[in-house]
Amino acid sequence: MKDKVILLVEDNARDEALTRRALTKSNIVNEVVVARDGVEALDYLLGTGPHAAREMTAMPQLILLDLKLPKLDGLQVLQRIRADERTRRLPVVVFTSSSEEEDMVKSYDLGANSYVRKPVDFDQFLEATKQLGLYWLVLNEVASVE
Amino acid sequence: MRHRGTPRPENGTLAEQQGVEPNSAEIEQEAVREQQTEESLRESQARLSGIVDSAMDAIITVDENRRVLVFNRAAEKMFLCLAEEALGQSLDRFIPERFRPAHSTHIQSFGQTGVTTRAMAGARSVYGLRADGQEFPLEASISQVEAGGQKLYTVIMRDITERQHTEERLSLLAAIVQSSDDAIISKTLDGTILSWNPAAERLYGYTAAEALGQSVTILIPHEQLDEEPRIIERIKRGESVDHYETVRLRKDGTLIGVSLTVSPLKDAQGRIIGASKIARDITERERAEERFRQLIEGAPNGMVMVDQKGKIVLVNAQIEKSFGYKRDELLGQPIEMLVPARFRAHHPASRDGFIADPAARPMGSGRDLYGLRKDGSEFPVEIGLNPVETEQGRMVLGTIVDITERKQAEEKLRKSQEQLAGVIGSAMDAIITIDDEQHIVLFNSAAERMFLFPSEDAVGKRLDRFIPQRFRPAHQGHIEDFGRTHVTKRAMGSLGAIFGLRADGEEFPIEASISQLESEGRKFYTVILRDITERKRSEEALKEQARILDLAPVLIRDLSGRILFWNTGAEQLYGWKSEEALDKISYQLLQTEFPRPLEEIKARLFAHGHWEGELVHTKRNGERLVVASSWVLHKNDREEPRAVLELNNDITERRQAEREIQRLNEELEQRVADRTAQLQAVNQELEAFAYSVSHDLRAPLRHINGFSQALLEDYADKLDETGKTYLQEVRGASQEMAQLIDDVLQLARVTRTEMRREVTNLSELAQSIMAELRKRDAGRTVAVRIEEGLSTNGDKRLLRIMLGNLLGNAWKFTSKREQAEIVFGCEPNDGESVYFVCDNGAGYDMAFADKLFGAFQRLHTAEEFEGTGIGLATVQRIVNRHGGRVWAEGAVSKGATFYFTLPDFKGE
């Protein structure tokens, strides 16, 4: 069975590269779909815009969501995800540089499943990514969309 | 028959002789004759002893030596001694000891007399002694014979114990009869008088000699003569006549009331042979009874006498009147007929109780008693009970007083007392009555309110309690002086204002009057008090008003506005003289500007009687004034509005000042608002800046770090050791930068986050921080002492950051100590709690103490101790935000102590 995708909502290409590297180093082989901004993330998830032709039965197994994003920010994206019947049960891990308590509280209030601050030190970053992958892709059971 | 011995108290003896005893003489003579015939001697001897033995009387024969020779059967019985035992014994054995010495002498002297027989003892009693030691009286005769050359004495004795008893009884009866106060006479059945005692002599006037042998009819008045046969008939039938009251005739012809008791007189065989009659003069008794009746009859109180069974035997006129019964309706009836039905059941028992234990006393013992009239109505009574001993036994005389009127009077009195008590209780004035020792006996409710003291506690207290201390000594004297004046009433305080003292210690002025009265020999003083605090106040206010009146501008105008009065104050304020202003219409003169339509103001004035507001007036010189105007509507006696008193105070300056203040305030408010808006904008910017710092500055650092690592990992073979070291430095620098960013953000956050105060346990916070430090740095040994139970009211999150910094520093700067010590505690100093974190670490040079709390200031190199120099700045901000102070003491290598205070905040 083909592993489900990870949707990485990240505007920064360097972060994307480091995240991919960390995932690879953690032996996580799931396909990573990257959305560069909030709008693109929602298009992908809801099958609109450039993703209108997408096979909608396949939903990401995990969404790694940055907060600071062009167009729609991460919290707005999270709100839409939770508002839509098709996506509201998807695991969303807020994966951000921010350590503002307000961001954390709002994220949880909007239904984030986790809040992980990206460590500056790559060793720690790698460790965090490994843990996330282990938990959300291996241990965690995802509720079906219906 | 023998003579009976007459009583003689002296000793009597057997040998005394008096008269001849014929029987014994015959016997003796026959015996002497028989002796002469030898042949018939034995025969006659036997016959003789048979006679002797069968004799009723005791016969004892003794020789000259008083030895017993003969002792017959009767003697045996009499002396309880058998003949065999008696024979040969001395006669002494049968004589009481006290008579023995005299006895032998008597015998001898009798022997010498030559008289053969005589009775013994003469007037004295002779006594024998039975074998059982009992003495008994006896009657004896003695005889003497000579036989065979010696004298023999024979004594014949009879036991007279029984006879003596009978005689004693008879003589007693005779004495009683003789000495009786009642006339006692006896008569035969045909009426002949047989006996007549001294009382009969006194009662009827006849001596015994005159009466004896006469017919009793001499004592019976002609009209009562038929009584006698009737009495005799009853006597013949063996009946007695008891207490028969009748009238008898005295010797002197006067009539006398007597009460007769007549009993049958019987002979020895029980045949009725006559009658004995006891008569008592009842004239006296009757008179007494009559007086008694009259007394009772005429008594103003109802009197009723009942017998032991509760039957009415006597009532007086007052009873008839009170109860509405005729006398014959009551007599013989149970007393309970006069008792209301509801009390009737218990009455007989109470009555019996009284009969059993009579003592004059009031009935009912405090209960209300009621009488029941014939018509069924009741009335209150008071009853006194007296036992009366009568011929018919004990009776009870009840005195019944109708107390209807008294009850009504009492009720009236009670009501008037109640009314009086009500008046006193509801009086507006405090009323206090004291006795001559100044103890309070009455304290009405107005007094309670005035002195704030409950009446029940006040009564019995000294009046002093309610007088201010400094007046007490004088007060006592005043009261006593007043007591001596005999004036019953006067106003108090002629010697100066007087004051009362409330229970809460407040003094207040009073107006008082005092009165005195004497009751039961004691003086009582009543003080009537009025709290004049209010009046004093209003007096003061009036005086004040009067002073103001001269200064304040006052005008009076009629309802149309025509000025009637214009005082000095008005003259000075407006510039018009009184005579210029009078009769002018005030609104026109003063060009009044009203704050609202005049009609509205007038309506308010008429509705409430006054109006207050601000007006603008123009002075004579054209200057405009703002006045605070106060209008009072004046009414006449019939409550009709007549005029308006207007008091105007110039508040122009005040108004201007107020306006200025208001303007300044508004300006200030605007400035504050502007500043606040600016500040808010800056804050928002700052927040946005902080956010972007947090987010955006970190990202490149992460990239630097991440790609450096990637380089190290992926291109390790293309880098020499120096190159690798450089990349490690790059990574280290990026991490340091990230830490710096975090610290700066925290400092910013500490400043701008809102304080949320709550009770915070600092000891627990410190424990948890130390636990984290130990966990992070498990290799170290640090002795930590944290004082327990330290808590304050503050923002828990901020305090945690603050303590985290201080303890973190202590942890950090002791890292080079082998025996590191960290103490967190608190000591009171000058009323405030001073907390401290103390370590034995690297310490610092006090010369640079001023730099300790500055942001980015470091006293150690990064090589010595890592750090950003922001921690203590954060500590200071947090302590400052809590209103506290922070300072430090230390020395290089001697450790450091950081002190801080957190004023106990009682909520924002």
Boltz contact constraints between the chains, C-beta under 6 A:
constraints:
  - contact:
      token1: [A, 14]
      token2: [B, 703]
      max_distance: 6.0
  - contact:
      token1: [A, 18]
      token2: [B, 706]
      max_distance: 6.0
  - contact:
      token1: [A, 68]
      token2: [B, 695]
      max_distance: 6.0
  - contact:
      token1: [A, 97]
      token2: [B, 695]
      max_distance: 6.0
  - contact:
      token1: [A, 97]
      token2: [B, 698]
      max_distance: 6.0
  - contact:
      token1: [A, 97]
      token2: [B, 699]
      max_distance: 6.0
  - contact:
      token1: [A, 98]
      token2: [B, 694]
      max_distance: 6.0
  - contact:
      token1: [A, 98]
      token2: [B, 695]
      max_distance: 6.0
  - contact:
      token1: [A, 120]
      token2: [B, 701]
      max_distance: 6.0
  - contact:
      token1: [A, 120]
      token2: [B, 702]
      max_distance: 6.0
  - contact:
      token1: [A, 120]
      token2: [B, 705]
      max_distance: 6.0
  - contact:
      token1: [A, 120]
      token2: [B, 734]
      max_distance: 6.0
  - contact:
      token1: [A, 120]
      token2: [B, 735]
      max_distance: 6.0
  - contact:
      token1: [A, 120]
      token2: [B, 738]
      max_distance: 6.0
  - contact:
      token1: [A, 121]
      token2: [B, 705]
      max_distance: 6.0
  - contact:
      token1: [A, 121]
      token2: [B, 735]
      max_distance: 6.0
  - contact:
      token1: [A, 122]
      token2: [B, 705]
      max_distance: 6.0
  - contact:
      token1: [A, 122]
      token2: [B, 706]
      max_distance: 6.0
  - contact:
      token1: [A, 122]
      token2: [B, 709]
      max_distance: 6.0
